[in-house]
Amino acid sequence: ALFGLWAMSALVALRKGRAGHWSCRQAWPLVLIGGGMMAVLLEWAQGIVFLDRGRDVADVLADLFGLLAAGCAFRALYLEWPMGKRIL
């Protein structure tokens, strides 16, 4: 859920930026790559900081699912999915 909220916030912030800027056009790949790297890094750090808690691939997959769910929700709410944004 936290990765979903983070991804939704990041997508809204990036898409509300300057319209012609590359970060606005490439918001979804930026969020997916950044969130994926953060998921792996947090899981790796968790295994080091908390000795009684190990690293778990299922946690990374759950984080990635949150990212994907946020991407679908963003597209449905803001881009009129599945048709995409219409220009009048």
Backbone as CSV, one residue per row, in Angstrom:
resi,resn,N_x,N_y,N_z,CA_x,CA_y,CA_z,C_x,C_y,C_z
1,ALA,0.829,-1.190,0.000,0.000,0.000,0.000,0.877,1.258,0.000
2,LEU,1.978,1.232,0.739,2.836,2.414,0.794,3.503,2.693,-0.548
3,PHE,3.907,1.653,-1.240,4.508,1.847,-2.554,3.461,2.349,-3.551
4,GLY,2.237,1.914,-3.396,1.162,2.417,-4.250,0.905,3.892,-4.025
5,LEU,0.863,4.302,-2.770,0.671,5.720,-2.460,1.846,6.559,-2.946
6,TRP,3.059,6.040,-2.755,4.241,6.759,-3.221,4.205,6.914,-4.744
7,ALA,3.879,5.834,-5.437,3.857,5.869,-6.897,2.777,6.817,-7.414
8,MET,1.597,6.798,-6.796,0.525,7.691,-7.219,0.933,9.154,-7.013
9,SER,1.536,9.441,-5.878,1.994,10.811,-5.601,3.069,11.243,-6.597
10,ALA,4.000,10.352,-6.879,5.070,10.673,-7.824,4.514,10.876,-9.231
11,LEU,3.574,10.052,-9.652,2.991,10.202,-10.980,2.239,11.521,-11.111
12,VAL,1.468,11.865,-10.102,0.739,13.134,-10.133,1.723,14.305,-10.186
13,ALA,2.758,14.252,-9.347,3.732,15.347,-9.306,4.472,15.480,-10.634
14,LEU,4.902,14.373,-11.208,5.641,14.435,-12.465,4.757,14.851,-13.632
15,ARG,3.530,14.355,-13.677,2.637,14.686,-14.785,2.115,16.119,-14.694
16,LYS,2.100,16.707,-13.503,1.662,18.094,-13.355,2.797,19.071,-13.622
17,GLY,3.972,18.561,-13.922,5.118,19.414,-14.205,4.975,20.092,-15.560
18,ARG,6.065,20.614,-16.036,6.043,21.284,-17.338,5.631,20.296,-18.424
19,ALA,4.712,20.702,-19.261,4.102,19.793,-20.239,5.100,19.214,-21.234
20,GLY,6.065,19.981,-21.683,6.988,19.485,-22.682,8.245,18.860,-22.122
21,HIS,8.399,18.883,-20.815,9.623,18.377,-20.198,9.670,16.853,-20.278
22,TRP,10.870,16.296,-20.386,11.012,14.838,-20.534,10.495,14.081,-19.318
23,SER,10.592,14.662,-18.113,10.111,13.961,-16.924,8.592,13.851,-16.916
24,CYS,7.914,14.786,-17.551,6.460,14.706,-17.667,6.070,13.608,-18.657
25,ARG,6.782,13.536,-19.760,6.481,12.519,-20.776,6.875,11.122,-20.329
26,GLN,7.913,11.005,-19.527,8.425,9.699,-19.101,8.144,9.423,-17.624
27,ALA,7.020,9.911,-17.115,6.714,9.773,-15.687,6.606,8.311,-15.266
28,TRP,5.910,7.500,-16.054,5.695,6.108,-15.642,6.991,5.303,-15.596
29,PRO,7.859,5.349,-16.617,9.126,4.616,-16.499,9.990,5.113,-15.335
30,LEU,9.992,6.425,-15.088,10.774,6.962,-13.965,10.278,6.412,-12.631
31,VAL,8.961,6.397,-12.459,8.384,5.902,-11.204,8.604,4.402,-11.064
32,LEU,8.442,3.659,-12.141,8.621,2.207,-12.084,10.068,1.831,-11.771
33,ILE,11.011,2.472,-12.436,12.430,2.169,-12.192,12.849,2.636,-10.800
34,GLY,12.469,3.860,-10.441,12.816,4.382,-9.118,12.190,3.578,-7.993
35,GLY,10.930,3.211,-8.151,10.253,2.408,-7.131,10.820,0.999,-7.034
36,GLY,11.167,0.410,-8.181,11.773,-0.921,-8.163,13.127,-0.923,-7.478
37,MET,13.925,0.111,-7.775,15.228,0.216,-7.115,15.061,0.442,-5.608
38,MET,14.081,1.266,-5.247,13.834,1.516,-3.831,13.361,0.242,-3.117
39,ALA,12.531,-0.564,-3.773,12.057,-1.809,-3.168,13.210,-2.767,-2.889
40,VAL,14.094,-2.923,-3.865,15.238,-3.823,-3.687,16.194,-3.282,-2.627
41,LEU,16.460,-1.980,-2.664,17.366,-1.371,-1.693,16.826,-1.472,-0.269
42,LEU,15.544,-1.212,-0.086,14.960,-1.307,1.254,14.973,-2.738,1.777
43,GLU,14.727,-3.692,0.906,14.758,-5.092,1.332,16.174,-5.515,1.696
44,TRP,17.140,-5.058,0.943,18.546,-5.358,1.239,18.951,-4.723,2.571
45,ALA,18.587,-3.454,2.782,18.931,-2.758,4.017,18.216,-3.373,5.220
46,GLN,17.012,-3.844,5.006,16.251,-4.474,6.083,16.971,-5.715,6.610
47,GLY,17.580,-6.469,5.728,18.329,-7.658,6.145,19.585,-7.317,6.918
48,ILE,20.125,-6.111,6.714,21.331,-5.698,7.433,20.992,-5.065,8.777
49,VAL,19.999,-4.177,8.794,19.673,-3.418,10.007,18.979,-4.292,11.040
50,PHE,17.995,-5.064,10.624,17.242,-5.912,11.541,17.754,-7.340,11.415
51,LEU,18.539,-7.770,12.366,19.204,-9.071,12.270,18.230,-10.237,12.313
52,ASP,17.112,-10.108,13.039,16.171,-11.219,13.152,15.186,-11.273,11.978
53,ARG,15.287,-10.316,11.077,14.379,-10.301,9.937,15.190,-10.402,8.655
54,GLY,14.897,-11.374,7.859,15.679,-11.600,6.645,15.100,-10.913,5.430
55,ARG,15.806,-11.031,4.355,15.356,-10.491,3.076,14.342,-11.454,2.473
56,ASP,13.332,-10.893,1.824,12.272,-11.733,1.280,11.885,-11.240,-0.113
57,VAL,11.919,-12.123,-1.085,11.564,-11.778,-2.454,10.072,-11.463,-2.558
58,ALA,9.249,-12.104,-1.728,7.812,-11.845,-1.749,7.505,-10.396,-1.386
59,ASP,8.286,-9.795,-0.500,8.098,-8.383,-0.154,8.396,-7.487,-1.348
60,VAL,9.429,-7.805,-2.090,9.764,-7.020,-3.287,8.647,-7.160,-4.317
61,LEU,8.123,-8.355,-4.489,7.027,-8.556,-5.440,5.773,-7.799,-5.004
62,ALA,5.497,-7.758,-3.710,4.357,-6.990,-3.210,4.556,-5.496,-3.464
63,ASP,5.770,-5.010,-3.295,6.066,-3.603,-3.577,5.868,-3.301,-5.060
64,LEU,6.328,-4.184,-5.920,6.160,-4.002,-7.358,4.689,-4.055,-7.757
65,PHE,3.917,-4.904,-7.105,2.476,-4.950,-7.357,1.831,-3.621,-6.971
66,GLY,2.269,-3.026,-5.858,1.757,-1.712,-5.465,2.066,-0.645,-6.498
67,LEU,3.265,-0.711,-7.075,3.633,0.233,-8.123,2.743,0.064,-9.355
68,LEU,2.529,-1.171,-9.758,1.690,-1.434,-10.930,0.239,-1.044,-10.688
69,ALA,-0.266,-1.323,-9.497,-1.645,-0.942,-9.162,-1.809,0.570,-9.190
70,ALA,-0.823,1.291,-8.701,-0.886,2.753,-8.729,-0.848,3.268,-10.163
71,GLY,-0.045,2.634,-11.013,-0.009,3.037,-12.416,-1.348,2.840,-13.104
72,CYS,-1.996,1.724,-12.837,-3.324,1.471,-13.418,-4.355,2.446,-12.861
73,ALA,-4.303,2.703,-11.555,-5.243,3.652,-10.939,-5.025,5.059,-11.487
74,PHE,-3.776,5.457,-11.641,-3.485,6.777,-12.193,-4.026,6.902,-13.609
75,ARG,-3.802,5.876,-14.387,-4.285,5.901,-15.773,-5.804,5.949,-15.816
76,ALA,-6.456,5.203,-14.955,-7.918,5.188,-14.933,-8.491,6.524,-14.452
77,LEU,-7.855,7.135,-13.464,-8.384,8.370,-12.890,-8.039,9.608,-13.701
78,TYR,-6.827,9.687,-14.198,-6.366,10.918,-14.813,-6.272,10.887,-16.330
79,LEU,-6.135,9.738,-16.914,-5.922,9.670,-18.363,-7.067,8.987,-19.106
80,GLU,-8.203,8.825,-18.462,-9.391,8.229,-19.081,-9.089,6.888,-19.728
81,TRP,-8.555,5.987,-18.985,-8.155,4.687,-19.464,-9.319,3.911,-20.018
82,PRO,-9.224,3.129,-21.017,-8.053,2.717,-21.785,-7.794,3.563,-23.015
83,MET,-8.562,4.603,-23.263,-8.421,5.360,-24.508,-7.255,6.342,-24.471
84,GLY,-6.796,6.728,-23.321,-5.742,7.723,-23.230,-6.319,9.129,-23.174
85,LYS,-5.476,10.068,-22.982,-5.912,11.456,-22.853,-6.328,12.007,-24.211
86,ARG,-7.470,12.599,-24.252,-7.985,13.151,-25.494,-7.606,14.627,-25.594
87,ILE,-7.196,15.010,-26.763,-6.874,16.414,-27.023,-7.996,16.986,-27.879
88,LEU,-8.630,18.031,-27.379,-9.758,18.640,-28.109,-9.288,19.671,-29.090
